[in-house]
Amino acid sequence: METDARLAIASIPEGESDRSFEVSAGEIGLDPESLSGALRVDLTISRSEDRFHITGSLSGTAVEGCSRCDVRFERSVESDLMLIANRESEGTTIEDVGDDEDFLLHQGDELDLRETLRQLVVLSAPMAPVCREDCKGLCPQCGVDRNESTCDCSSDRPDPRWQVLDDVLRKSKPDSGD
């Protein structure tokens, strides 16, 4: 099994071949603590001269902070990959490829998949990751983790961002007691 996301073009035979390798977070430009272990990458590469059609998948375990309670937790990372790589030349443009595939230009010595793999990991992350669906989060007043304990803070306390609107509404209402 290879351990680098830079594939030597000379080692890729004409026709179809399979490759599997593992990469660490640091190798693809991510924070080393963002993954628990290495990412496993399984590829099928179809080569026709200097043109490559690459399909495959990556899998691993990401480490993130919960957006509600800030606890670190692990989540599964799985993503499919579909990529066309072509030798960089004057006539080659990204418009030559369909919208459903990524396009990579290479210089002729190696196919560097590091940036593509980094983007797949980043794009697989949820916008607001949660440690579990029923996470209660932190108390907005005292900061206690409501999953671990309770606090005596009032939940009836109005949001101060609405105070100006409340003042305007109170001034605009006629006094009913006059």
C-alpha positions as CSV (number, residue, x, y, z in Angstrom):
1,M,0.0,0.0,0.0
2,E,1.3,3.4,-1.0
3,T,1.5,6.2,1.6
4,D,1.5,9.3,-0.6
5,A,-1.1,11.2,-2.5
6,R,1.4,12.1,-5.2
7,L,1.3,9.3,-7.7
8,A,4.2,8.8,-10.1
9,I,2.8,8.8,-13.6
10,A,5.5,6.4,-14.8
11,S,4.2,3.8,-12.3
12,I,0.6,3.9,-13.7
13,P,0.1,1.4,-16.5
14,E,-2.0,2.0,-19.6
15,G,-5.6,0.8,-19.1
16,E,-7.2,0.3,-15.7
17,S,-5.4,-0.2,-12.4
18,D,-6.3,0.0,-8.7
19,R,-4.4,1.9,-6.0
20,S,-4.8,2.1,-2.3
21,F,-2.9,4.3,0.2
22,E,-3.3,6.2,3.4
23,V,-2.5,9.8,4.1
24,S,-2.4,11.8,7.3
25,A,-4.1,15.1,7.9
26,G,-0.8,17.0,7.7
27,E,0.1,15.5,4.3
28,I,-3.0,17.0,2.7
29,G,-2.7,20.4,4.4
30,L,-5.1,19.9,7.3
31,D,-4.6,20.4,11.1
32,P,-2.9,17.2,12.3
33,E,-5.5,17.0,15.1
34,S,-8.5,17.2,12.7
35,L,-8.3,13.4,11.9
36,S,-8.1,10.4,14.2
37,G,-5.6,8.3,12.3
38,A,-5.0,8.3,8.6
39,L,-7.4,8.6,5.7
40,R,-7.7,5.5,3.6
41,V,-7.9,6.2,-0.2
42,D,-9.0,3.6,-2.7
43,L,-8.7,4.5,-6.4
44,T,-9.4,3.0,-9.8
45,I,-7.3,4.8,-12.4
46,S,-8.0,4.5,-16.2
47,R,-5.0,5.7,-18.2
48,S,-5.0,6.6,-21.9
49,E,-1.6,8.2,-22.7
50,D,-1.4,11.4,-20.6
51,R,-5.1,11.4,-19.7
52,F,-6.4,9.8,-16.5
53,H,-9.9,9.1,-15.3
54,I,-9.8,8.5,-11.5
55,T,-12.7,7.2,-9.4
56,G,-12.6,6.1,-5.9
57,S,-13.4,6.8,-2.3
58,L,-11.8,8.1,0.9
59,S,-12.7,7.1,4.4
60,G,-11.5,8.0,7.9
61,T,-12.4,9.6,11.2
62,A,-12.6,13.3,11.8
63,V,-12.3,15.0,15.2
64,E,-14.5,18.1,15.6
65,G,-15.9,20.3,18.3
66,C,-19.6,20.3,18.9
67,S,-21.3,23.5,17.8
68,R,-23.6,23.4,20.8
69,C,-21.4,22.2,23.8
70,D,-17.9,22.5,22.4
71,V,-17.0,18.8,23.3
72,R,-14.6,17.1,21.0
73,F,-16.0,14.1,19.2
74,E,-15.3,11.8,16.3
75,R,-17.4,11.4,13.2
76,S,-17.0,9.2,10.1
77,V,-15.6,10.8,6.9
78,E,-16.6,9.1,3.7
79,S,-16.6,10.7,0.3
80,D,-16.5,9.6,-3.3
81,L,-14.0,10.9,-5.8
82,M,-14.3,11.4,-9.6
83,L,-11.5,13.2,-11.3
84,I,-10.0,13.7,-14.7
85,A,-6.3,14.5,-15.0
86,N,-4.8,15.7,-18.2
87,R,-1.3,16.9,-19.2
88,E,-1.1,20.7,-19.0
89,S,-0.9,22.2,-22.5
90,E,-1.9,25.3,-24.2
91,G,-5.2,23.9,-25.6
92,T,-6.4,22.3,-22.3
93,T,-9.1,24.2,-20.4
94,I,-11.4,23.3,-17.6
95,E,-14.4,24.0,-19.8
96,D,-13.4,20.8,-21.7
97,V,-14.8,18.7,-18.8
98,G,-18.4,18.2,-17.6
99,D,-19.7,19.9,-14.4
100,D,-19.9,16.6,-12.5
101,E,-16.2,15.9,-12.5
102,D,-13.2,17.6,-11.1
103,F,-10.3,18.5,-13.4
104,L,-6.6,18.3,-12.6
105,L,-3.8,19.5,-14.8
106,H,-0.5,17.7,-14.4
107,Q,3.0,18.5,-15.5
108,G,3.8,15.0,-16.6
109,D,5.8,13.5,-13.7
110,E,3.2,13.0,-11.0
111,L,-0.5,13.3,-10.2
112,D,-0.8,15.3,-7.0
113,L,-4.1,14.5,-5.3
114,R,-3.4,16.2,-2.0
115,E,-5.5,19.3,-2.6
116,T,-8.4,17.3,-4.0
117,L,-8.3,15.0,-0.9
118,R,-8.1,18.0,1.4
119,Q,-11.2,19.6,-0.3
120,L,-13.2,16.4,0.0
121,V,-12.5,16.2,3.7
122,V,-13.4,19.8,4.3
123,L,-16.6,19.7,2.2
124,S,-17.8,16.5,4.0
125,A,-17.9,18.4,7.3
126,P,-21.3,19.5,8.5
127,M,-21.9,23.3,8.9
128,A,-22.8,22.9,12.5
129,P,-21.4,19.6,13.8
130,V,-23.1,18.2,16.9
131,C,-21.8,15.5,19.2
132,R,-25.3,13.9,19.3
133,E,-28.7,15.0,18.1
134,D,-30.1,15.6,21.6
135,C,-27.2,17.7,22.7
136,K,-28.5,20.4,25.1
137,G,-25.5,22.7,24.6
138,L,-24.1,25.3,27.0
139,C,-26.2,27.6,29.2
140,P,-26.0,31.0,27.5
141,Q,-25.9,32.8,30.9
142,C,-23.5,30.8,33.0
143,G,-21.8,28.5,30.5
144,V,-22.4,25.2,32.2
145,D,-22.6,22.1,29.9
146,R,-26.4,21.3,30.1
147,N,-25.6,17.7,29.1
148,E,-23.5,17.2,32.3
149,S,-25.5,19.2,34.9
150,T,-28.2,21.7,35.4
151,C,-28.0,25.3,36.5
152,D,-30.4,27.7,38.3
153,C,-30.4,30.3,35.4
154,S,-33.8,31.5,34.3
155,S,-34.8,30.4,30.9
156,D,-37.4,33.2,30.8
157,R,-34.8,35.9,30.5
158,P,-35.5,37.9,27.3
159,D,-32.9,38.1,24.6
160,P,-31.2,41.5,25.0
161,R,-31.0,41.9,21.2
162,W,-34.8,42.5,21.2
163,Q,-34.8,45.1,24.0
164,V,-34.9,48.0,21.6
165,L,-37.9,46.6,19.8
166,D,-39.7,45.9,23.1
167,D,-39.2,49.6,24.1
168,V,-40.6,50.8,20.8
169,L,-43.6,48.6,21.1
170,R,-44.3,49.7,24.7
171,K,-44.1,53.4,23.7
172,S,-46.4,52.9,20.7
173,K,-49.2,51.1,22.7
174,P,-51.7,53.5,24.2
175,D,-52.2,53.3,27.9
176,S,-55.4,51.4,28.6
177,G,-55.8,52.7,32.1
178,D,-56.2,56.4,31.2
